[in-house]
Amino acid sequence: MIRKILSLVLAAVFLTGCAAPQNTVSKKRYQASFLTLFDTVTSIVGYAQSEEEFEKITDEIHDQLETYHQLFDIYNEYEGVNNIKTINDQAGIAPVEVNPILIEFLQDCKEYYEVTGGVVNVAMGSVLSIWHETRNDGMNDPENAKLPDETTLKEAAKHCSFDTVMVDEENSTIYLEDPQQKLDVGAIAKGWATQKVCENAPSGLLVSVGGNVCATGPKPEKNSAWVVGIQDPKGGADDYLHTVYVNQESVVTSGDYQRYYTVDGKQYHHIIDPETLYPASKWKSVSIVCTDSGLGDALSTALFLLDREEGQKLLDNYEAQAVWVDLDGKTYYSPGFKDLIRT
C-alpha cells in the first residue's frame, strides 16, 4: 500500500475555511493518501488525537474501498472474488453468485437507469469498451489516433439493454442473458463506493476518491463546514470555478477535460452519449452537490448528457444542486446552488 500521513496538510481539492480555534488544540489535522484503488488518488482529511488514531481510521476506510475496488473491477480477477469481470466473462453462459454488495449496487444502477431515461447505463460496456480501446491506442500512438468504426459501434449498441441484466436477490446471482453484453460501472462505482464507506466512517472527515468528495459531518472546529473546490474546466488543476461549503454532503463533477484523446486536432472525451454513441457535446462540466455520492455520480453524468431543463427536473426529484459550464464557458446554476458558494 502506498500511503502518506501528514499532520496539518491539505489536499488540492480541500481548502481551509478558517484558522483552527484554540479549543481544538488537543486534536491535530491529518491527511492520508493512497494510490492503489480505482486507478486514482484517494485522500482523507480529518482530526485526531494522534497519528496512530487517524491511521486506524484510514486503514479501515482503505480496506473497505479495496473491497469495492475488487468487486467493481472490469479488467482484473482476484482470488476468491466474483466481480464485474466475472459477470462479463459469463455473459450468456451462466448466472454468477456474487457478494450481496453487487446485488445492491446493480439495483441502484437500475434505478438510475430508469430515472434518467436510460442515459446513465452501466450495461453500455460493449460500446464503452470500443471507445476505451480506441482512446488508449490513440494516446499511445497520437500520430495514428483514430475514431472507432461507426458500424462496429452501432452493432455494439444492440447489446446495451438493462432488460437483459438479470439480478436475482434471493439467490444472490447476476446473469447477463445477452452473450455479447458487458457491464461498465465506471460512471457510478467510485461515487457509490465513497458513499458506502463514508456512511460507516466517523463524523468529521472529508474523503475524496478521484475527485468524488464526501463529508461525513462538519469539522470539529465549532462544527464549521468544510470548503471544497470545484475545478474550473477552463483553467488548470488548481484553478477553481467556485468553492462551496459542505457539512454532510458530496461534491461530484463530470467534465470533458479529464480523460480524452485527440484525433485530427479535435479532442474526444470519455463520457459517451447513448443516443449518438459519441462523446457528449452539450457541456464542458457539470458539478453536483447532494447528500449521496453515488447519486451525485449518476446525476453528474446524466446532467452532462441532458439539456439543462431536463437536468433540473432530475435535481428537483432528489433535492440536489448543480452548476453547469457550457462550451463557451458560461455558467448556469440550479436555484439553490448559490446558497452553497463561499467564493
C-alpha positions in Angstrom: 0.0 0.0 0.0 1.3 3.4 -0.9 0.3 5.8 1.8 1.5 9.1 3.2 0.3 10.5 6.6 0.9 14.2 7.2 -0.2 16.5 10.0 -1.8 19.8 9.3 -1.8 19.5 5.5 -4.5 19.9 2.8 -5.2 18.0 -0.5 -5.6 20.2 -3.6 -9.4 19.8 -3.6 -9.7 20.6 0.2 -9.5 24.2 1.1 -9.2 25.8 4.5 -12.2 27.8 5.6 -10.8 29.4 8.7 -7.9 29.0 11.2 -8.3 26.3 13.8 -9.7 27.8 17.1 -7.8 27.3 20.3 -10.2 24.8 21.7 -9.2 22.2 19.1 -5.5 22.2 20.2 -5.9 18.7 21.6 -6.5 17.4 18.0 -4.3 17.8 15.0 -5.3 17.8 11.4 -4.1 14.9 9.3 -4.3 13.7 5.8 -3.9 10.2 4.4 -3.4 9.4 0.7 -3.2 6.2 -1.2 -2.8 5.4 -4.9 -3.8 1.8 -5.3 -7.6 2.0 -5.6 -9.9 2.7 -8.6 -6.8 3.8 -10.6 -6.9 7.2 -8.9 -5.8 9.1 -5.8 -7.8 8.7 -2.6 -7.4 11.4 0.1 -8.8 11.6 3.6 -8.6 14.7 5.8 -9.7 14.8 9.4 -8.8 15.4 13.0 -7.4 13.0 15.7 -5.6 12.9 19.0 -2.7 11.2 17.4 -1.3 9.9 14.1 -2.0 6.4 15.3 -5.7 7.1 15.9 -6.0 8.7 12.5 -4.2 5.9 10.7 -6.5 3.3 12.3 -9.5 5.2 10.8 -7.9 5.5 7.4 -6.8 1.8 7.4 -10.5 0.8 7.8 -11.6 3.1 5.0 -8.8 1.8 2.7 -9.8 -1.8 3.4 -13.5 -1.1 2.7 -12.6 0.7 -0.5 -10.3 -2.1 -1.6 -13.3 -4.5 -1.4 -15.4 -2.2 -3.6 -12.4 -1.8 -6.0 -12.1 -5.5 -6.5 -15.8 -6.1 -6.8 -16.3 -3.3 -9.4 -13.2 -4.2 -11.5 -13.9 -5.0 -15.1 -10.4 -5.8 -16.1 -8.8 -7.9 -13.4 -9.5 -11.1 -11.5 -9.0 -11.6 -7.7 -8.7 -14.9 -5.9 -11.9 -15.9 -4.3 -13.8 -12.8 -5.7 -16.6 -12.9 -8.3 -16.6 -9.4 -9.7 -17.9 -7.4 -12.6 -15.3 -9.1 -14.9 -16.5 -12.5 -13.8 -20.1 -11.5 -14.7 -19.0 -10.2 -18.1 -17.0 -13.3 -18.8 -20.0 -15.5 -18.0 -22.4 -13.4 -20.2 -24.8 -15.8 -22.0 -23.3 -18.8 -20.2 -24.4 -18.9 -16.5 -25.5 -16.8 -13.6 -22.7 -15.8 -11.2 -23.1 -15.9 -7.5 -21.9 -12.6 -6.1 -21.3 -10.7 -2.9 -24.6 -9.0 -1.8 -22.8 -5.7 -2.3 -23.0 -6.2 -6.1 -26.7 -7.0 -5.9 -27.4 -3.8 -4.0 -25.2 -1.8 -6.4 -26.8 -3.1 -9.6 -30.3 -2.5 -8.1 -29.3 1.2 -7.6 -27.8 1.3 -11.1 -31.2 0.1 -12.4 -32.9 2.9 -10.6 -30.5 5.5 -12.0 -31.1 3.9 -15.5 -34.8 4.3 -15.2 -35.0 7.8 -13.6 -32.5 9.2 -16.2 -34.4 7.7 -19.2 -31.5 5.3 -19.9 -28.7 7.9 -20.2 -26.9 6.5 -17.2 -26.5 2.9 -18.2 -23.9 0.6 -16.8 -25.0 -2.0 -19.4 -23.3 0.0 -22.1 -20.0 -1.8 -21.7 -19.9 -3.2 -25.3 -19.9 0.4 -26.6 -17.6 1.9 -23.9 -15.0 -0.9 -24.3 -14.6 0.1 -28.0 -14.1 3.7 -27.1 -11.7 2.7 -24.3 -9.5 0.6 -26.5 -9.5 3.2 -29.3 -8.7 6.0 -26.9 -5.8 4.1 -25.3 -4.4 3.3 -28.8 -4.7 7.0 -29.7 -2.9 8.1 -26.5 -0.2 5.6 -27.0 0.3 6.4 -30.7 -1.0 10.0 -31.2 0.1 10.3 -34.8 -2.2 7.4 -35.8 -5.1 8.2 -33.5 -8.5 7.5 -35.0 -12.1 7.2 -34.1 -13.9 3.9 -33.6 -15.5 2.3 -36.6 -19.1 3.6 -36.7 -20.6 0.3 -37.9 -18.9 -1.5 -35.0 -20.3 1.0 -32.6 -23.8 0.6 -33.9 -23.6 -3.2 -33.7 -22.3 -3.0 -30.1 -25.2 -0.7 -29.2 -27.6 -3.5 -29.9 -26.3 -5.2 -26.7 -26.8 -2.5 -24.1 -30.3 -3.1 -22.7 -30.7 -3.3 -19.0 -33.6 -5.7 -19.6 -31.1 -8.5 -20.2 -29.3 -7.9 -16.8 -30.9 -10.4 -14.5 -30.4 -9.6 -10.8 -31.6 -12.4 -8.5 -31.6 -11.1 -5.0 -32.9 -14.4 -3.4 -30.1 -16.5 -4.9 -27.6 -13.6 -4.9 -26.7 -14.1 -8.6 -26.3 -11.8 -11.6 -26.6 -13.0 -15.2 -26.2 -11.3 -18.5 -28.6 -13.0 -20.8 -27.1 -11.4 -23.9 -23.7 -13.2 -24.6 -22.4 -10.0 -26.2 -23.3 -7.7 -23.4 -20.8 -6.2 -21.0 -21.1 -4.1 -17.8 -19.0 -1.0 -17.3 -19.7 0.6 -14.0 -17.2 3.5 -14.2 -19.9 6.2 -14.2 -21.1 5.2 -10.8 -18.7 2.9 -9.0 -16.4 5.5 -7.3 -19.2 7.6 -6.0 -21.2 4.7 -4.8 -18.2 3.2 -3.0 -17.3 6.5 -1.5 -20.8 6.9 -0.1 -20.8 3.5 1.5 -17.5 3.9 3.3 -18.5 7.3 4.4 -21.7 6.0 5.9 -19.6 3.7 8.1 -16.9 6.3 8.9 -16.6 8.6 11.9 -18.1 12.0 11.7 -16.0 15.0 10.7 -13.9 13.5 7.8 -13.6 14.7 4.2 -13.0 11.9 1.8 -12.1 12.2 -1.9 -11.9 9.2 -4.2 -10.6 10.5 -7.5 -12.4 13.8 -7.0 -15.7 12.3 -5.7 -15.7 14.3 -2.4 -17.8 13.3 0.6 -18.0 14.9 4.0 -19.1 12.7 6.9 -20.0 15.7 9.0 -18.7 19.2 9.9 -15.2 19.8 11.1 -14.7 19.6 14.9 -13.8 23.3 14.7 -17.0 24.6 16.3 -18.9 22.4 13.8 -17.6 24.5 11.0 -18.3 23.5 7.4 -15.7 22.0 5.1 -14.8 24.0 2.0 -14.4 22.1 -1.3 -13.1 23.5 -4.5 -14.8 22.9 -7.9 -12.3 22.9 -10.7 -12.7 25.5 -13.4 -12.8 23.5 -16.6 -11.2 26.4 -18.5 -8.2 26.5 -16.1 -5.6 24.3 -14.6 -5.9 21.7 -11.8 -5.5 24.5 -9.1 -8.0 26.9 -10.7 -11.4 26.9 -9.1 -14.7 27.9 -10.6 -16.1 28.1 -7.1 -15.5 26.9 -3.6 -18.5 25.6 -1.7 -19.5 24.8 1.9 -20.4 21.2 2.8 -21.2 19.5 6.1 -22.6 16.1 5.3 -22.9 16.4 1.5 -21.0 15.2 -1.6 -19.5 17.1 -4.5 -19.1 15.3 -7.8 -18.1 16.7 -11.2 -18.3 15.3 -14.7 -16.2 17.1 -17.4 -14.8 16.9 -20.9 -11.3 17.9 -19.7 -10.3 14.9 -17.6 -9.9 11.9 -19.9 -9.6 12.5 -23.6 -7.5 12.0 -26.7 -7.1 13.9 -29.9 -7.9 13.0 -33.5 -7.2 15.4 -36.3 -6.9 18.3 -33.8 -10.2 17.6 -32.1 -10.5 16.3 -28.5 -12.8 13.3 -27.7 -13.5 12.7 -24.1 -14.8 9.6 -22.3 -18.5 10.5 -21.5 -20.4 8.8 -24.3 -23.9 9.8 -25.3 -26.1 6.6 -25.7 -28.1 8.3 -28.4 -25.2 9.3 -30.7 -22.6 6.7 -29.4 -20.1 9.6 -29.4 -18.8 11.9 -26.7 -21.5 14.3 -25.4 -21.2 17.8 -26.6 -23.6 19.9 -24.6 -21.4 20.9 -21.6 -17.8 21.4 -20.5 -18.6 20.3 -16.9 -21.4 19.7 -14.5 -20.9 19.7 -10.8 -23.4 18.3 -8.3 -23.9 18.9 -4.6 -26.2 16.4 -2.9 -26.4 14.1 0.2 -25.3 10.9 -1.6 -22.1 10.5 -3.5 -23.4 7.6 -5.6 -26.4 9.6 -6.6 -24.1 12.5 -7.3 -22.1 10.4 -9.7 -25.2 9.4 -11.5 -26.6 12.9 -11.6 -23.4 14.5 -12.8 -23.2 12.0 -15.7 -26.9 12.4 -16.5 -26.8 16.2 -16.5 -23.7 16.2 -18.6 -25.8 14.3 -21.3 -29.1 16.2 -20.9 -30.4 19.7 -21.7 -30.4 21.9 -18.6 -34.2 21.8 -18.3 -34.3 18.0 -18.3 -31.4 18.0 -15.8 -33.2 20.4 -13.5 -36.2 18.1 -13.3 -33.8 15.3 -12.1 -32.3 17.7 -9.5 -35.7 18.6 -8.2 -36.5 14.9 -7.7 -33.6 14.5 -5.4 -33.3 18.0 -3.8 -29.8 18.2 -5.3 -28.0 21.3 -6.7 -25.8 21.8 -9.7 -23.6 24.2 -11.7 -23.3 23.8 -15.4 -20.5 25.2 -17.6 -21.3 25.3 -21.3 -18.8 25.0 -24.2 -18.3 28.8 -24.3 -17.5 28.9 -20.6 -20.9 30.4 -19.5 -22.2 29.2 -16.1 -25.7 28.2 -15.1 -27.0 27.4 -11.6 -29.8 25.4 -10.1 -31.9 27.6 -7.8 -30.3 26.7 -4.5 -26.7 26.3 -5.7 -25.6 29.9 -5.0 -26.5 29.5 -1.3 -23.6 26.9 -1.0 -21.0 29.2 -2.6 -18.1 30.5 -0.4 -16.2 32.1 -3.3 
